[in-house]
Structure formats: C-alpha cells, structure tokens
Amino acid sequence: MARRRQIYEGKAKILYEGPEPGTLIQYFKDDATAFNAQKKGTINGKGVLNNRISEHIFTLLGNIGVPTHFIRRLNMREQLIRQVEIVPIEVIVRNVAAGSLSKRLGIEEGTQLPRTILEYCFKDDALGDPMISDEHIAAFGWASQEEMHDIADLAIRVNDFLSGLFGAVGIRLVDFKLEFGRVWDNDYSRIILADEISPDGCRLWDMVTNEKLDKDRFRRDLGGEVEAYQEVARRLGLLPEGGETAVLDMAEHRERRGK
C-alpha cells in the first residue's frame, strides 16, 4: 500500500491517512520508551509482534461485542483502523499491585488486590500523564458522566475477558492501559476502544515463575525483551514453535526491500 500523509507520530506508533474517509493506517514502530520517554531504545521486531498481538486481541474483543477502532491488519506492521476523537484519558486497570501503585501505597509488588481498581491519567506527555479523578474529568469536560460510565463498563469487560484469555495460557494479567475514542453519527457520539493492547501496555507475568513477559524488561534493564514478546505471541498461538526468528527476519527483509 502506498504511503499516505502522516497524521501523527507517537512513542510507539505512527498514524497515516487511510484509504477511505474516516479511516487511518496505524504503523507499529520498534521504538521503546519508558518513564515518560526519559528512557529510549529499540526492541527489534517489537512492532511486528505488537501488531499481531493487538490484532488478535481486538478481533476477539469485537467477537464478544466490545466496540473497537480495529478494522483489519494490512501487513506485518500496519493495520487499518477507524478514525476516532481520542478521549484524553488513559485508563489503568489493576488486578495485582505493581509499578507505581506499589511505590505510591507501599504495597508489595505481586500482591493480589482485593478488587480490580480503575485509575485515570490525563494524556499529556509534557505533564507526565498525571493521575486524575472523576472530579477532574467532570470539571474540565474531558468526558461526560455517561461516557465515563461506558468507559468503566468497557474496561471491566475487557479485563474480565483478557484475564481469562491470558490465564488459559499460563499468564497472569497484572495490569494494563486502555485508551478510548469517540465516533460520531451526526450529533451523537459513542465510545469505542482505541489504541492497542500488547505487551507494551500490559504487565504480563508467567503464572508459575512470575517471569515478566512485557515492557518491564526494558524499563528495568532485565534484557530479553524480544524473547518475552515472542513468548506471549507463541502462547496465544500466533507464532509457530521455533518460528519467531523467521517471522522477524522476514519483516526486516521486507522493510529493507521497501527502502
């Protein structure tokens, strides 16, 4: 597909103008960032793996009635998505204490929470995506009360589904990030799931060993980032046994040929 006009570039993805009105092409990069982009690096092949994992999860969510922006995967690094008006709120869904929650509240990492917790952050890299409350959201008009009800309901539905999906392949869903967008029909809008769901935005631990299979390996200088992402894809049935290297080599070859 011919490259189209670039609309936006983020830390992990680039959005291009889509082939039809109301669509975009989402390109997955190998760039890796942490701590609000204070730490930067590259995880070779990450974009290919995240594209495939996110496609798989969004397709399954669509099959159970969760509305998403995903239309179809185009190639190894790109997918066609619906253009949405992004709600400027990141939703953090927490099942197990980890990361910033453990630091803020002094709860030992790995502690099962008594209930699933939803946290909200204001999407602004310059401010470090600060945590906000429902009061902030209502006061500044970032989302209506009805929209926040829809967002919370969808977040819990996604969490229930993903906990089962990952649990079935021996992975503990510790926490994850979601983003939502509005799609408009004349004067009316509705909330749908946007962005991506991949090891970039999820904490995924092996149920037996607690080995981290996500971007924490990059954040904490643990190494083995590609292998961890590959392991998630393999357990989800998206990579053949021993076929990871071939898949990534093929992606690299195609990119070089396209330059």
N, C-alpha and C positions, 0 to 999 in steps of 0.2 A: 504494500500500500504506500502510495506517495506521501512523503512527509508534508504535513499541513502546518498552518500557522500556530505557533506556540502561544498558549493562553496563560500558562502559569507554570512555575517550577518550584517545587518544594524540596525538602531534605531528601526524600526517598523516591519521588515520582515527578514526572513531567506531564502536564495536560496539554494536548493539542486539539485544535479544531476538528470536529468529527465530520464524517462524510455527509451527514444529514442534519438539518436544523434540530437543535435540542439534544445533540449527541457530542461526546468528546472521546478522544483516544487517550487512555491512561497508560503511560510508559513507566515501567519499574526499573529504577536505577540500581547499581551495585553500591552506591554511596551509603555509608553508615555514619550516623551521628548519635551522640549521647550528651546528656546534661545540657539540654537546650543548645546543641551544636557547639558546645565548648570543646568536645572531643570529636574528631572527624577521622574517617578512614574509609577503606573499601573492603567489602566482602565479595570476592569474585564469585559470580553466579547467583548472588542473592536475589537479584531482580527476576531471574528466570524462575527460581523456586517460589518466591513470594507471589508472582503472577499465577502460577499453577495452583498453589495452596489457596490463595484468595478466591480464584475462580471456583474451585471445588466447594469451598465453604459457602460462598454466596449462592451457588447453584442449589445446594442442599437447603439453605435457608429459604430461597424462593419456592422450593418444592413444598415447604410446610406453611407457606403463606406469609412469610416475612417480606415486606416490600423493600427492594434494594435498587441501587442505580445500575447494577451489572446487567449487561445485555449479552455479550459473548466474548470469548477470548479470540484475539485476532492472530497472534503469533506467540513466540516464546517470551516476549517481553511486553506485549501490548494487549489491552482489552478495550472493547467498545463499551462505553457507559452512558447513562443518561446525564445530561447537564442538570445540576441542581443548584439551588441557592443554599450554600452551606450555612448551617446554624453555627454561630461562633462559640460553640461549647463542646469540649471534649468530655465524654462520659467514661469514667473509670469504674469498671465492675470488679469488685474484690471478693474473692472467696477464701483466701488464705493471706495471712499477714506477710508482707514482703515489701522491699523497696522503701519508698518514702513513708508509707504507713507505719512500718516498723520503727523508722527513725523518729517520726513525729510523736508517736504514742508509747514508745519504749516496749513494744510487743515483740517477742522473739520471732524472728523470721521463720516461717513454716507453721506457725500456729493457725489451726483451723478457726475461722471466725464463727461466732455464734449464729450469724445470718449473713447473707450476701449484702454487701454495702455498695451503694452507688455514690460516687463523688463526681463533682463537676469542676472543670477548669475552663477559664476564659482563654480562647485560642488567640494567643498573641505572643509570638516568639520573642519580641523585644522585651516583653514583660516577664518572660519565663513561664508562660501559661499558668498564671496564679490560680489557686483554688478559690472557688466562689460558692455561694449558697443560692438556694431558691430565691431568697430575698434580693440578691444582686441581680439575678436573671430577670425577675419581675420589675424591679426598679428601673433598670436600664433598657428594658424592652427587647432583650436578646431573643426571647421566645415567650409565647403566650402560655398561660396556665394549661390550656388544652394541649398545646404542643408538648409541654413538659410531661404531661400525663402520658401522651403517646410515646415519647422518648423513653420514659422509665419503663413502661409496659414492654416495649420492644427490646430494651436492654435486658430485662429479666427473661424474656422468651429466648433471646439469643444465648444468654448464659446457660439456661436450662438445656438447650439443645447442644451447645458446644461442650458442656461438661460431660454429657453422655457420649458425644462423638469421640472426644479425646480419651475419656475414661475407658472406652471399649478397646482402645489400642495401648493402654497402659500409661497414659499421660495425664498428669494432674493439671487442671486449668486453675492456676493460682490467681491471676488477674489479667485484665485486658482492657484495651482502649477502643472506644467506638466513636464515630462521627456520624452525624445525620444531616440531611438536607431537605429543603422544601421543593416540591414540584407543583407547578401552578396549572390550574384549569380555570381559565378566565379569572374571576376574582377570588377563587377558592384555592387554598393550598393544602397539601398533606405532607406528612413526614415520612421519609424513607431512609433506609440505611445507606451510607455512602462510604467513601474512602476504601479501606482494605481491612482484611483480617488475616494476619500472618504472624510468624514468629517475631517480626519487628515490633508488633504492638501487643503481644501476649507474653505472659510468663508461663512457660510450659515446663513442668518437671516430670522426670521419669518417676512413676509411682513407687518403684521398688528402691531405687538408688538415690532419688532426689537430684539426679544429674540435670543440669539446666540445658534445655533444648531451645534457647531463644536468644534475643539480643543481649541479655545479661552477660553472655560470654564475651561480647565486645565491650560492654560497659565496664566489666570487672577484670579485663585483661586475662581471661581464662584460656583463650585460644580455642581452636576447633569450631569456629563459628559456622563455616560451610558444612562441616560434618553434622552439626546439630540440626541445621535447617534441612539437610538431606534426610536425616533420621525421621523428622516429623513428616516429611513428604512420603518417605518409604512406608511408615506405619499407616498412613492414610491411604495407601495403595496407589500412590501417584508416581512412584518410581519403581522400576524392577529391581530385584536384588542384584547388587553389583553394577547397576546401570547408571549410577549417578554421574560418574566421570564422563561417560559417553554423552549424556544429555548436556552437560555443561560445556564439553568440548565442541559439540555441535552448535550451541548457541554462540560461543566465541568465534567459531569459523564463519557463521552467518554474518555476525557483526563486522568482522574484518572484510568479508567479501562485499558488504554494503558500503564500505567507506571509500 
